[in-house]
Amino acid sequence: MTVKPDWLRVKAPQRERVGAVKDILRDLSLNTVCEEASCPNIGECFNNGTATFLIMGPACTRACPYCDIDFEKKPVALDPTEPDRLAEAVGRLGLNHVVITSVNRDDLADGGASQFVRCIEGVRGRSPGTTIEVLIPDLCGNWAALETILAAGPEVMNHNTETVPRLYRKTRPQGDYQRSLELLRRAREIAPWVFTKTGIMAGLGETDLEMRQVMGDLRGVDCDILTIGQYLQPSQKHLDVKDFVTPAQFEAWREHGESIGFLQVVSSPLTRSSYHAEQVRMLMERYPREKRRSPEGDGFWAARS
């Protein structure tokens, strides 16, 4: 594996705090994307008492060659106790903002939308002051399932674009770039008061021009929040890192994203989809629900009930 540059080195976490979070997760038999996807920020997030919950897993029905989540195991039946256990963990950890994501469950008619809804409802019942972000798969284009999730009332609807169109076949063979854009567009149309969010990986061979074109496409569907981070190869069997993007380039993308209208752009080598996700609460204070973006995408904030 290619030697990582200095800017990708992370500090060792405090074992006591990390151990306490892991104890809660093990006690409640919960999965996190922090562990299953080998996130480089696991130490920082666990040390801060936060985690991104991975539901309906850990086995995934897709085999994306950049991802470390297991796809060789057979997906299991949905666990009706999972939403209650997740809600209990959120309460024990005292989270102000929680991210709920999932493996792809293409074996389910609704892609797992009903389990997302039950998890949202569980957290609402246990911790009504906690804001909720869902990071969802593309649901195979099942827009009724998307509507079901949005009807449950998450504050943020996140779906990762992951890479530029040219690299989709190699990077995300069972995904579709246009379908991901359409999901974000429909989410804005269905629930204009919900913040929409997406993430892109860098270092897979994309060009600066391609990245900026994707950013333009995302603003074309009125996406609010963008995260950009460095792809890191989980193991030798995964896609190679083509290049390590410099912090200066990440900063240039952040500035460009803000200049074309994203409300928030988090762009750095170690950024991941839910890294510092709680910062969205600042946007919620600035733009309360009744003043969220108009679905026409005209750049103004319209009063909505």
PLY file of the C-alpha trace (Angstrom):
ply
format ascii 1.0
element vertex 305
property float x
property float y
property float z
element edge 304
property int vertex1
property int vertex2
end_header
0.00 0.00 0.00
1.19 3.55 -0.77
2.78 5.43 2.12
0.43 8.07 3.48
1.60 11.69 3.63
1.95 13.47 6.96
-1.38 15.28 6.64
-3.22 11.94 6.86
-1.76 10.97 10.21
-4.25 10.96 13.10
-3.68 11.27 16.83
-4.06 8.21 19.03
-7.36 8.33 20.94
-7.82 8.20 24.69
-8.45 4.55 25.36
-10.78 5.12 28.31
-13.36 7.12 26.33
-13.13 4.92 23.26
-13.55 1.85 25.42
-16.63 3.32 27.09
-18.33 3.95 23.72
-17.42 0.47 22.50
-18.84 -1.02 25.69
-22.20 0.63 25.02
-22.22 -0.55 21.40
-21.33 -4.12 22.39
-23.81 -4.14 25.25
-26.59 -3.15 22.85
-25.32 -5.30 19.95
-25.09 -2.39 17.53
-22.94 -1.90 14.44
-21.24 1.35 13.47
-19.86 2.42 10.12
-16.91 3.74 12.12
-15.81 0.14 12.72
-17.27 -1.75 9.76
-15.87 0.67 7.13
-12.51 1.20 8.91
-13.01 4.96 9.24
-9.76 6.83 10.03
-11.62 9.14 12.42
-12.90 6.38 14.70
-10.55 7.38 17.51
-11.57 11.05 17.45
-15.28 10.32 17.19
-15.32 7.60 19.86
-13.18 9.82 22.06
-15.81 12.57 21.66
-18.56 10.10 22.54
-20.14 9.93 19.09
-20.72 7.19 16.53
-22.47 6.70 13.19
-24.88 3.80 13.50
-25.01 1.17 10.77
-28.39 -0.53 10.64
-29.60 -3.65 8.84
-26.08 -5.03 8.67
-23.26 -5.63 8.78
-23.57 -7.59 5.49
-24.16 -5.54 2.31
-25.85 -6.68 -0.92
-23.42 -4.69 -3.08
-19.72 -5.17 -3.64
-18.25 -1.70 -4.11
-14.48 -2.20 -4.50
-13.60 0.89 -2.43
-15.64 -0.10 0.64
-14.55 -2.28 3.56
-18.05 -3.35 4.60
-18.59 -7.09 4.24
-20.52 -8.23 1.18
-19.72 -11.95 1.33
-22.07 -12.79 4.19
-25.74 -13.35 3.50
-27.96 -10.45 4.64
-30.01 -11.29 7.70
-33.68 -10.65 8.43
-34.44 -7.23 9.88
-34.28 -7.19 13.67
-37.41 -5.59 15.17
-35.46 -4.74 18.34
-32.75 -2.76 16.51
-34.58 0.61 16.56
-35.10 0.40 20.34
-31.49 -0.60 20.95
-30.26 2.26 18.75
-32.47 4.75 20.58
-31.12 3.48 23.89
-27.54 4.02 22.70
-28.32 7.57 21.57
-29.73 8.25 25.03
-26.78 6.71 26.87
-24.27 8.62 24.75
-26.22 11.86 25.16
-26.00 12.70 21.46
-27.28 16.07 20.27
-27.09 14.91 16.64
-27.13 11.33 15.41
-26.30 9.88 12.00
-28.10 6.69 11.00
-26.82 4.90 7.93
-27.18 1.42 6.50
-25.73 -1.20 4.24
-27.42 -1.61 0.87
-30.37 -3.97 1.21
-31.37 -4.57 -2.39
-32.97 -7.82 -1.22
-35.76 -5.85 0.48
-38.69 -4.45 -1.52
-38.34 -1.01 0.09
-34.54 -1.09 0.40
-34.90 -0.94 4.17
-36.91 2.30 4.28
-39.27 0.91 6.93
-36.34 0.18 9.27
-35.04 3.73 8.83
-38.48 5.00 9.81
-38.61 2.81 12.92
-35.14 4.00 13.95
-36.10 7.65 13.48
-39.25 7.14 15.51
-37.30 5.31 18.22
-34.80 8.15 18.63
-37.60 10.74 18.62
-39.35 8.90 21.42
-36.23 8.42 23.56
-34.36 11.68 22.81
-36.77 14.30 21.37
-34.10 17.02 21.39
-31.67 15.05 19.24
-31.51 16.04 15.57
-31.39 13.18 13.08
-29.42 12.69 9.89
-30.04 9.67 7.68
-27.37 8.55 5.23
-29.29 6.35 2.84
-28.50 4.10 -0.16
-30.09 4.81 -3.55
-33.00 2.42 -2.79
-32.70 1.14 -6.39
-34.71 4.17 -7.45
-37.74 3.33 -5.29
-39.01 6.88 -4.82
-42.02 5.77 -2.76
-39.51 4.34 -0.25
-37.64 7.66 -0.25
-40.89 9.48 0.47
-41.56 7.11 3.37
-38.20 7.96 4.97
-38.67 11.70 4.50
-42.17 11.53 5.96
-40.61 10.36 9.23
-39.05 13.82 9.55
-35.23 13.61 9.65
-33.53 16.99 9.72
-30.89 15.92 7.18
-31.18 13.53 4.23
-27.72 12.41 3.10
-26.95 10.27 0.08
-23.38 9.95 -1.16
-22.52 10.63 -4.79
-19.09 9.10 -4.06
-17.21 9.88 -7.31
-17.31 11.44 -10.76
-19.41 9.85 -13.56
-16.40 8.55 -15.51
-15.32 6.40 -12.55
-18.72 4.97 -11.61
-18.38 1.67 -13.49
-15.08 0.90 -11.75
-15.86 2.38 -8.34
-19.58 1.87 -7.90
-20.60 -0.83 -10.43
-24.10 -1.35 -9.02
-24.74 2.35 -8.60
-25.81 4.98 -11.10
-24.67 8.60 -11.08
-27.90 9.97 -12.55
-29.98 7.92 -10.11
-28.09 9.44 -7.18
-28.67 12.94 -8.55
-32.35 12.12 -9.03
-32.64 10.93 -5.43
-31.27 14.25 -4.18
-33.55 16.18 -6.55
-36.63 14.28 -5.45
-35.76 14.66 -1.78
-35.70 18.43 -2.26
-39.04 18.28 -4.08
-40.74 15.97 -1.56
-39.53 17.69 1.61
-38.05 21.15 0.91
-37.62 21.81 4.64
-35.09 18.96 4.97
-31.41 19.71 4.41
-29.97 17.57 1.61
-26.37 16.42 1.79
-23.91 14.34 -0.20
-20.27 13.26 -0.15
-17.50 12.70 -2.71
-14.23 10.78 -2.42
-11.05 12.18 -3.94
-7.90 10.36 -4.98
-9.42 7.76 -7.31
-8.15 9.38 -10.50
-10.69 12.17 -10.93
-9.60 15.55 -12.30
-10.21 18.96 -10.79
-12.51 19.81 -13.71
-14.56 16.64 -13.15
-14.92 17.43 -9.44
-16.14 20.92 -10.21
-18.60 19.57 -12.77
-20.03 17.19 -10.16
-20.32 20.06 -7.72
-22.24 21.99 -10.37
-24.54 19.00 -10.96
-25.23 18.81 -7.22
-26.11 22.48 -7.04
-28.34 21.88 -10.05
-30.50 19.63 -7.86
-30.26 22.17 -5.02
-28.11 20.08 -2.68
-27.32 22.01 0.52
-24.31 20.34 2.12
-21.22 18.74 0.59
-18.40 16.70 2.12
-15.18 15.88 0.26
-12.49 13.59 1.64
-9.50 11.50 0.62
-10.13 7.89 -0.40
-7.95 5.50 1.58
-7.44 1.90 0.49
-8.76 -0.41 3.25
-6.69 -3.39 2.04
-4.74 -4.70 -0.94
-7.91 -6.22 -2.42
-9.59 -2.81 -2.69
-9.14 -0.09 -5.31
-5.75 1.57 -5.35
-5.28 5.17 -4.29
-4.33 7.02 -7.47
-3.11 10.13 -5.69
-3.10 11.82 -2.31
-4.85 15.14 -2.77
-3.18 18.06 -1.00
-4.89 20.07 1.74
-4.59 23.12 -0.56
-6.68 21.40 -3.23
-9.34 20.43 -0.68
-9.45 24.06 0.43
-9.85 25.21 -3.18
-12.83 22.86 -3.59
-14.34 24.19 -0.36
-14.06 27.76 -1.59
-15.52 26.86 -4.98
-18.42 24.98 -3.41
-19.34 27.90 -1.20
-19.04 30.29 -4.15
-21.65 28.34 -6.16
-24.18 28.21 -3.35
-23.65 25.23 -1.03
-24.71 26.21 2.48
-21.90 24.16 3.98
-18.82 22.49 2.46
-16.57 20.32 4.62
-13.50 19.47 2.55
-10.26 18.04 3.91
-8.20 14.85 3.59
-9.82 13.22 6.64
-13.36 14.39 6.00
-15.97 11.63 5.83
-19.73 11.77 5.27
-20.61 12.10 8.93
-17.40 13.71 10.20
-18.40 16.62 12.48
-21.95 16.13 11.21
-23.31 17.87 14.30
-22.19 21.18 12.78
-25.39 21.11 10.75
-27.17 22.29 13.88
-25.68 25.73 13.22
-27.45 25.78 9.86
-30.69 24.75 11.53
-30.42 27.72 13.89
-29.65 30.09 11.02
-32.37 28.71 8.76
-35.29 27.46 10.86
-37.77 25.04 9.32
-40.21 27.73 8.23
-37.50 29.45 6.20
-35.91 26.55 4.33
-34.94 26.66 0.67
-37.60 26.87 -2.02
-37.67 23.76 -4.27
-37.44 26.06 -7.30
-33.78 26.52 -6.42
-33.89 30.27 -6.99
-31.44 30.98 -4.19
-33.97 32.54 -1.83
-35.46 31.23 1.39
-39.23 30.86 1.25
-41.61 30.74 4.19
-43.04 27.23 4.56
-45.17 25.58 7.17
0 1
1 2
2 3
3 4
4 5
5 6
6 7
7 8
8 9
9 10
10 11
11 12
12 13
13 14
14 15
15 16
16 17
17 18
18 19
19 20
20 21
21 22
22 23
23 24
24 25
25 26
26 27
27 28
28 29
29 30
30 31
31 32
32 33
33 34
34 35
35 36
36 37
37 38
38 39
39 40
40 41
41 42
42 43
43 44
44 45
45 46
46 47
47 48
48 49
49 50
50 51
51 52
52 53
53 54
54 55
55 56
56 57
57 58
58 59
59 60
60 61
61 62
62 63
63 64
64 65
65 66
66 67
67 68
68 69
69 70
70 71
71 72
72 73
73 74
74 75
75 76
76 77
77 78
78 79
79 80
80 81
81 82
82 83
83 84
84 85
85 86
86 87
87 88
88 89
89 90
90 91
91 92
92 93
93 94
94 95
95 96
96 97
97 98
98 99
99 100
100 101
101 102
102 103
103 104
104 105
105 106
106 107
107 108
108 109
109 110
110 111
111 112
112 113
113 114
114 115
115 116
116 117
117 118
118 119
119 120
120 121
121 122
122 123
123 124
124 125
125 126
126 127
127 128
128 129
129 130
130 131
131 132
132 133
133 134
134 135
135 136
136 137
137 138
138 139
139 140
140 141
141 142
142 143
143 144
144 145
145 146
146 147
147 148
148 149
149 150
150 151
151 152
152 153
153 154
154 155
155 156
156 157
157 158
158 159
159 160
160 161
161 162
162 163
163 164
164 165
165 166
166 167
167 168
168 169
169 170
170 171
171 172
172 173
173 174
174 175
175 176
176 177
177 178
178 179
179 180
180 181
181 182
182 183
183 184
184 185
185 186
186 187
187 188
188 189
189 190
190 191
191 192
192 193
193 194
194 195
195 196
196 197
197 198
198 199
199 200
200 201
201 202
202 203
203 204
204 205
205 206
206 207
207 208
208 209
209 210
210 211
211 212
212 213
213 214
214 215
215 216
216 217
217 218
218 219
219 220
220 221
221 222
222 223
223 224
224 225
225 226
226 227
227 228
228 229
229 230
230 231
231 232
232 233
233 234
234 235
235 236
236 237
237 238
238 239
239 240
240 241
241 242
242 243
243 244
244 245
245 246
246 247
247 248
248 249
249 250
250 251
251 252
252 253
253 254
254 255
255 256
256 257
257 258
258 259
259 260
260 261
261 262
262 263
263 264
264 265
265 266
266 267
267 268
268 269
269 270
270 271
271 272
272 273
273 274
274 275
275 276
276 277
277 278
278 279
279 280
280 281
281 282
282 283
283 284
284 285
285 286
286 287
287 288
288 289
289 290
290 291
291 292
292 293
293 294
294 295
295 296
296 297
297 298
298 299
299 300
300 301
301 302
302 303
303 304
